[in-house]
């Protein structure tokens, strides 16, 4: 009896000891498998497609930038060779070869993703995405995953890592170009006539960095299926443990050993040590020294905030542009389009409006302060009064317009319109020229924010051609609109 009890207790001890030593995936087997089965299957396809698309964009942008910089350096070498051929060869030959080598590495994907590098190329979104897929790939040790699912996870993970490698490679290119800019500025300082060439070089380098930032911002926009997958994973304890231990930030602060592991913070100074060091440098430890420090820090903070307002996208002092940047330079055609619409009611002698112009429009943002676009309007008849509401087709209109920011949310608005003012039953009737009226409009608009994706506007316009309309129309037009 005692032997059986001893064997039972010993077996129970072995089981508990083994359970305590098993990895996080084994401890949370049920929850992990539930997460795997509940994840949308489109998630893996979405991640692969999105990562591949942006990887191509980053690679193409880097190749174009390197090609343009190489052409500019060749032109400068030719220009300098007419003055000093030896200097032209010494300054440009090696750099042009280096730019060609960087282009070759891009084409052959020579640079691989290095998770130990946490620099300016770091993206919290990509880090989380990569660790999520790594967790799902590691979960295959639990069993129960089909070969097809394992391939989807591995393929998605590779796509994300390829994109991270592209960003790391782009950061290397940015660093090289930044250093090259400084070299050219110093080496060509003794030669006249290279100011414009250096400015073109600086513009190319600046807009390259801004384009990379634009890609990162657009990349963070999660699709519905992706948000759903992350929602499911965050409910799994094993996933949260994995994320804390394997993220790049965890590696930076030596957190990979878990929350109970002592953090290695050697070399980091405390606040008191910093204050003592400052006071020693200022030659005293009294209140005057602290006041002087506070005053200098306040002035430095004001200057820094002023620079941040002026150049919000610059993350390195060496990238400070020596020209006025165009914020729209890094936006592609689709990103510059703004869709919206507005509504206008015709005034009546009574409280009830007789017609309503319902318009849709698309605008192209050609400048940070200006947009131009076209639109179409449908004139809807509303009847004669509250006791006689009757909808009818009363015409249509074609519009062109221009918006220019004056100050704050106040814009100058103008445009030219053609309106068909008669009832029509088919498109053939619109060919009757006499039924079209022209309008030349100018006025102001006030824009306001409705929510994160929708903006509203109120437009007050004056029609300079209202006298030519038969019958004469109202010269003042008030429109309520919106745009996405």
C-alpha positions in Angstrom: 0.0 0.0 0.0 2.8 2.4 0.9 4.7 1.4 -2.2 1.7 2.3 -4.4 1.2 5.6 -2.7 4.8 6.4 -3.1 4.7 5.6 -6.8 1.5 7.7 -7.3 3.1 10.7 -5.5 6.3 10.3 -7.4 4.4 10.2 -10.8 2.4 13.3 -9.8 5.7 15.2 -8.9 7.2 14.3 -12.3 4.1 15.5 -14.2 4.0 18.8 -12.3 7.8 19.3 -12.8 7.5 18.6 -16.5 4.5 21.0 -16.9 6.4 23.7 -15.1 9.4 23.4 -17.5 7.5 23.2 -20.8 7.7 26.2 -23.2 4.9 28.9 -23.5 3.4 27.2 -26.5 2.9 23.9 -24.6 1.4 25.8 -21.6 -1.1 27.5 -23.8 -1.7 24.7 -26.3 -5.5 25.0 -26.4 -5.6 28.8 -26.7 -2.9 28.8 -29.4 -4.6 26.1 -31.5 -7.9 28.0 -31.1 -6.2 31.2 -32.4 -4.8 29.3 -35.4 -8.1 27.9 -36.4 -10.0 31.2 -35.9 -7.7 33.4 -37.9 -9.1 34.5 -41.2 -7.5 32.6 -44.1 -7.3 35.8 -46.1 -5.0 37.2 -43.5 -2.0 35.5 -44.9 -2.8 36.4 -48.4 -3.3 40.1 -47.4 0.0 40.2 -45.5 2.0 38.6 -48.4 0.3 40.9 -51.0 0.8 44.1 -48.9 4.4 43.3 -48.0 5.3 42.4 -51.6 3.7 45.5 -53.0 5.6 47.8 -50.6 8.8 45.9 -51.0 8.7 46.6 -54.8 7.8 50.2 -54.1 10.8 50.7 -51.7 13.1 48.9 -54.1 12.0 50.9 -57.1 12.2 54.2 -55.2 15.8 53.4 -54.1 16.8 52.3 -57.6 15.4 55.5 -59.2 17.1 57.7 -56.5 20.5 56.0 -57.0 20.2 56.3 -60.8 19.4 60.1 -60.5 22.3 60.7 -58.1 24.7 58.8 -60.3 23.6 60.9 -63.3 24.1 64.1 -61.3 27.5 63.1 -60.1 28.6 62.2 -63.7 27.4 65.7 -64.9 29.3 67.3 -62.0 32.4 65.3 -62.9 32.2 66.4 -66.5 31.7 70.0 -65.4 34.7 69.9 -63.0 36.9 68.1 -65.5 36.9 71.2 -67.6 38.5 73.1 -64.7 40.5 70.4 -62.9 40.5 66.9 -64.4 42.6 65.3 -61.6 40.2 66.6 -58.9 37.2 65.5 -61.0 38.5 61.9 -61.1 39.5 61.8 -57.4 36.2 63.3 -56.2 33.7 61.4 -58.3 35.0 58.1 -59.7 34.9 56.1 -56.5 31.5 57.5 -55.5 29.9 56.7 -58.9 31.2 53.2 -58.6 29.7 53.0 -55.0 26.3 54.1 -56.3 26.5 51.5 -59.0 27.3 48.8 -56.4 24.3 49.9 -54.3 22.1 49.6 -57.3 23.5 46.1 -58.1 22.7 45.0 -54.5 19.2 46.2 -54.8 18.6 44.3 -58.1 20.0 41.0 -56.7 18.5 41.4 -53.2 22.0 41.0 -51.7 21.1 42.5 -48.3 19.1 40.3 -46.0 17.1 41.2 -43.0 19.0 41.6 -39.8 16.8 41.6 -36.7 19.6 42.8 -34.5 19.7 46.2 -36.2 17.4 48.7 -34.5 18.0 52.0 -36.3 15.9 54.6 -38.2 14.5 51.8 -40.3 12.7 50.3 -37.3 8.9 50.1 -37.7 6.8 49.2 -34.8 4.1 47.9 -37.1 6.5 45.6 -39.0 8.1 44.4 -35.8 4.7 43.4 -34.4 3.7 41.8 -37.7 6.9 39.9 -38.0 6.7 38.6 -34.5 3.0 37.6 -34.9 3.9 35.4 -37.9 7.0 34.0 -36.1 4.7 33.0 -33.3 2.3 31.3 -35.7 5.2 29.5 -37.4 6.6 28.3 -34.0 3.1 27.1 -33.1 3.4 24.3 -35.7 5.3 22.4 -33.0 1.9 21.9 -31.3 0.8 19.8 -34.2 -2.5 20.0 -35.9 -1.4 22.4 -38.6 -1.9 21.3 -42.2 1.0 21.6 -44.7 -0.9 24.2 -46.6 -1.3 26.4 -43.5 2.4 26.0 -42.6 3.3 27.2 -46.1 1.0 30.2 -45.9 2.6 31.2 -42.6 6.1 30.7 -43.8 5.4 32.6 -47.1 3.9 35.6 -45.2 6.8 35.7 -42.8 9.3 35.7 -45.6 7.4 38.6 -47.4 7.5 40.7 -44.2 11.2 40.0 -43.6 12.0 40.9 -47.3 10.2 44.2 -46.8 12.2 44.8 -43.6 15.4 44.1 -45.5 14.4 46.6 -48.1 13.9 49.3 -45.4 17.2 48.4 -43.8 18.9 48.6 -47.2 17.2 52.0 -47.9 18.5 53.2 -44.5 22.0 52.3 -45.5 21.5 54.2 -48.8 20.2 57.2 -46.8 23.3 57.1 -44.6 25.7 56.9 -47.6 23.9 59.7 -49.4 23.9 61.9 -46.2 27.7 61.4 -45.8 28.2 62.0 -49.6 26.4 65.3 -49.4 28.7 66.5 -46.7 31.8 65.4 -48.7 30.7 67.1 -51.9 29.9 70.3 -50.1 33.4 70.4 -48.6 35.2 69.2 -51.7 33.5 71.5 -54.1 33.6 74.6 -51.9 36.7 75.9 -53.6 35.1 75.7 -57.1 32.6 78.2 -58.3 29.4 77.3 -60.2 28.3 74.1 -58.3 25.7 75.7 -56.0 22.7 74.7 -58.1 24.2 71.2 -58.7 24.6 70.6 -55.0 21.1 71.9 -54.4 19.7 69.4 -56.9 21.6 66.7 -55.1 20.2 67.8 -51.7 16.7 67.8 -53.1 17.0 64.3 -54.4 18.3 63.0 -51.1 15.7 64.9 -49.0 12.7 63.6 -51.1 14.1 60.1 -51.0 13.9 60.1 -47.2 10.5 61.7 -47.2 9.2 59.0 -49.7 10.4 56.3 -47.4 8.5 57.9 -44.5 5.4 58.2 -46.6 5.6 54.4 -47.4 5.9 53.6 -43.7 2.9 55.7 -42.8 0.7 54.2 -45.5 1.9 50.7 -44.6 0.5 51.1 -41.0 -3.1 51.4 -42.4 -4.6 48.0 -41.4 -7.2 46.3 -43.5 -10.2 44.8 -41.8 -9.0 41.2 -42.0 -5.6 42.2 -40.6 -7.2 44.1 -37.6 -9.4 41.0 -37.0 -6.4 38.7 -36.9 -4.5 40.9 -34.4 -7.6 41.1 -32.2 -7.7 37.3 -32.1 -4.0 36.9 -31.4 -3.9 39.5 -28.5 -6.4 37.2 -26.6 -3.8 34.4 -26.6 -1.5 34.5 -23.5 1.3 32.7 -25.3 1.3 35.3 -28.1 1.7 38.2 -25.6 4.6 36.3 -23.9 6.2 35.7 -27.2 5.9 39.4 -28.2 7.5 40.6 -25.0 10.5 38.4 -25.4 11.2 38.5 -29.1 10.4 42.1 -30.3 13.3 44.3 -31.3 12.6 46.7 -28.5 12.7 43.8 -26.0 16.1 42.8 -27.4 17.4 46.4 -27.1 16.6 46.5 -23.3 17.6 42.9 -22.6 14.0 41.8 -21.9 14.3 38.5 -23.8 14.7 36.6 -20.6 11.2 37.4 -19.4 9.8 39.8 -16.8 11.6 38.0 -13.9 15.0 38.4 -15.5 17.1 41.2 -14.2 17.5 44.0 -16.7 21.0 45.0 -17.7 21.0 48.8 -17.3 24.7 49.3 -16.7 26.0 52.6 -18.1 22.6 54.4 -17.9 22.9 57.5 -15.8 20.2 58.5 -13.3 18.6 61.9 -13.2 20.5 62.9 -10.1 23.8 62.0 -11.7 23.0 64.1 -14.7 22.0 67.1 -12.5 25.2 66.8 -10.5 27.3 66.6 -13.7 25.7 69.8 -15.0 26.2 71.7 -11.8 29.9 70.7 -11.7 30.3 71.9 -15.2 28.7 75.2 -14.3 31.0 75.6 -11.3 28.5 75.4 -8.5 25.7 73.5 -7.0 23.5 76.4 -5.8 20.1 77.5 -7.0 21.6 79.9 -9.5 23.2 77.0 -11.4 19.9 75.2 -11.7 18.1 78.4 -12.8 20.7 79.0 -15.5 20.3 75.4 -16.7 16.5 75.7 -16.8 16.7 79.0 -18.7 19.1 77.5 -21.3 17.0 74.3 -21.6 13.8 76.4 -22.1 15.5 78.4 -24.9 16.8 75.2 -26.5 13.3 73.6 -26.3 11.7 76.6 -28.0 14.2 76.6 -30.8 13.8 72.8 -31.2 10.0 73.1 -31.3 10.3 75.8 -33.9 12.4 73.5 -36.1 9.9 70.7 -35.6 7.1 72.9 -36.8 9.1 74.0 -39.8 10.4 70.5 -40.7 8.1 67.9 -38.9 9.4 65.0 -41.0 13.2 65.5 -40.5 14.7 62.9 -38.1 18.4 63.9 -38.5 20.0 67.3 -38.4 22.0 66.4 -41.5 18.8 66.0 -43.5 17.7 69.6 -42.9 16.8 70.9 -46.3 18.4 74.1 -47.7 15.4 74.8 -49.8 11.6 75.1 -49.3 10.3 71.5 -49.6 7.1 70.6 -51.5 5.1 68.4 -49.3 3.2 66.9 -52.3 6.4 65.7 -54.0 6.2 62.2 -52.4 2.5 61.7 -53.0 1.5 59.6 -55.9 -1.5 60.4 -58.2 -4.1 58.5 -56.2 -2.9 59.9 -52.9 -3.5 63.4 -54.2 -7.1 62.8 -55.2 -9.9 64.0 -52.9 -13.5 62.8 -53.4 -16.5 64.7 -52.1 -19.7 66.5 -52.9 -22.0 69.3 -52.0 -25.6 70.4 -52.0 -27.2 73.7 -52.9 -30.9 74.8 -52.6 -32.6 77.3 -54.8 -34.2 80.2 -52.9 -37.9 80.5 -53.0 -40.3 83.3 -52.0 -41.7 80.8 -49.5 -39.9 78.8 -46.8 -39.9 75.7 -49.1 -37.0 75.4 -51.6 -38.1 74.5 -55.2 -34.9 72.7 -56.4 -31.8 71.1 -55.0 -28.5 70.8 -56.8 -26.8 67.6 -55.6 -23.2 67.4 -56.8 -20.3 64.9 -56.7 -16.7 66.0 -57.4 -13.1 64.9 -57.5 -10.2 67.2 -56.8 -6.4 66.9 -57.4 -4.2 68.4 -54.7 -1.4 70.0 -56.7 0.0 72.0 -53.7 -0.3 71.7 -50.0 -2.5 74.8 -50.1 -4.3 74.3 -53.4 -6.6 71.8 -55.1 -8.3 71.8 -58.5 -11.0 69.6 -59.7 -14.2 68.8 -61.7 -17.6 67.7 -60.8 -21.2 67.0 -62.0 -24.5 68.1 -60.4 -28.0 66.9 -60.7 -30.9 69.4 -60.3 -33.7 67.7 -58.4 -37.1 69.3 -58.4 -38.9 69.2 -54.9 -42.3 70.5 -55.8 -44.1 73.7 -55.0 -44.5 73.5 -51.2 -45.0 71.3 -48.2 -48.5 70.4 -49.4 -47.2 69.5 -52.9 -43.9 67.6 -52.6 -43.1 66.1 -56.0 -39.6 65.0 -57.1 -38.7 65.6 -60.7 -35.6 66.0 -63.0 -35.0 69.7 -63.5 -31.6 69.7 -65.1 -27.9 69.0 -64.6 -24.6 70.8 -64.5 -20.9 70.3 -65.2 -18.4 72.1 -62.9 -14.7 73.0 -62.6 -13.3 74.6 -59.5 -10.1 75.8 -57.7 -9.5 75.9 -53.9 -6.6 77.9 -52.4 -5.9 78.2 -48.7 -5.9 81.7 -47.4 -5.4 81.3 -43.6 -6.3 78.5 -41.2 -9.5 76.8 -42.4 -10.5 79.7 -44.7 -10.1 79.0 -48.5 -10.6 81.1 -51.6 -12.9 79.2 -54.0 -13.7 79.9 -57.6 -14.8 78.0 -60.7 -16.7 77.9 -64.0 -19.9 76.0 -64.5 -22.3 75.0 -67.3 -25.9 74.2 -66.1 -28.7 72.7 -68.1 -31.8 74.3 -66.7 -34.7 72.4 -68.3 -36.4 69.1 -67.6 -35.0 66.3 -69.7 -36.1 62.8 -70.3 -33.1 61.4 -72.2 -29.5 62.4 -73.0 -30.4 63.6 -76.5 -32.2 66.6 -75.1 -28.9 67.8 -73.4 -27.5 68.6 -76.9 -29.8 71.7 -77.1 -27.3 74.5 -76.6 -29.9 77.2 -75.7 -30.8 75.4 -72.5 -27.3 75.7 -71.1 -26.3 78.6 -68.8 -22.8 79.6 -67.9 -21.7 80.7 -64.4 -18.4 82.3 -63.3 -18.1 81.9 -59.6 -15.8 83.2 -56.9 -16.1 83.2 -53.1 -14.8 81.8 -49.8 -15.2 78.5 -48.0 -14.8 77.4 -44.5 -13.6 73.8 -43.9 -14.1 71.8 -40.7 -13.4 68.3 -39.4 -16.3 65.9 -39.0 -14.3 62.8 -38.0 -11.0 61.2 -38.9 -12.0 60.3 -42.4 -14.6 63.0 -43.3 -14.4 66.8 -43.6 -17.2 69.3 -44.1 -17.2 72.7 -45.8 -19.5 75.7 -46.2 -19.0 77.6 -49.5 -20.4 81.1 -50.3 -20.1 82.1 -53.9 -21.0 85.0 -56.2 -22.0 84.5 -59.8 -20.7 87.2 -62.1 -22.8 86.0 -65.1 -26.2 85.9 -63.3 -27.4 88.9 -65.4 -27.1 86.9 -68.5 -29.5 84.1 -67.3 -33.0 83.9 -68.6 -34.9 83.9 -66.3 -32.4 85.8 -64.0 -31.0 83.6 -61.2 -29.8 84.5 -57.7 -26.2 85.8 -57.8 -25.4 84.4 -54.3 -25.0 80.7 -53.9 -24.6 78.8 -50.6 -23.4 75.2 -50.7 -22.9 72.7 -47.9 -20.3 70.0 -48.8 -18.0 67.3 -47.6 -14.9 65.4 -48.8 -13.0 62.3 -47.7 
